[in-house]
Amino acid sequence: MLHDDRLRTGSAQVLEPCGVLAVAPGQAADWLAPLPVEALHGIGPRQADTLHEYGVHTAGLLAAVSPAMVQRLLGGKAGRTAADRARGIAPRLVVARALPSSATVRRTFDRHTLDGATVRATLLDLVVQLGRLLRRRGQAARALTLTLGFAGGTGWAKTRRLTEPSAHDDDLRTLAYRLMDAAGLQRGCLTGIVLKGEDLVDAGQGAQQISLDTAREARLVAEAAMDRTGDKFGPGVIGPAAARCAS
């Protein structure tokens, strides 16, 4: 279990973006010892100056000073906290935030439209956005909700469940198109489309069945490559050609 204060102190020592710093259990005090006292989370410039005046320049030296003396130097609560942190003692545990149970992408049309090609391309673009969002979160959707807005303020919405949880464009697109077909698009000009992934689960909970569909497997490989390209150059630089007329 990670501790909040140690996590903050350790994070400040990672220089490279996305770097990882691991300190073995029981080794926190030894790892902290050579760090300057100001590297400890919560030690500000004024407290650091006070410690420096008494020859305490590192976390190891601070840990060697009795907690009672540190309290006299820095004050009661601040002194107790600083003494504990120098010894690698941090009572506050890091509590992981629960991921959202849904994910939403949307598109509002500048002009009301009922053009089938534009609507289909827009929906495909939303599918790609939603799939990418889910994969980056490490989540999969059990259901999709499609909401259509029409001129005059009316709307239409429908939810359907996927066969199994998925974050792959292939699966999301198939169900999204079925939802769009169910709408009929006979109620007026569209003003916007909202696509929502519902009942999200951890992607690892999805069934990993052996597939004999080589074409699907190739698309999944391409999807992963597009994700990496999007991460490096931006999500808009690559995607299905059919979605380009939605831009």
Order of alpha helices (4+ residues) and beta strands (2+ residues): alpha-alpha-alpha-alpha-alpha-alpha-beta-alpha-beta-beta-alpha-beta-beta-alpha
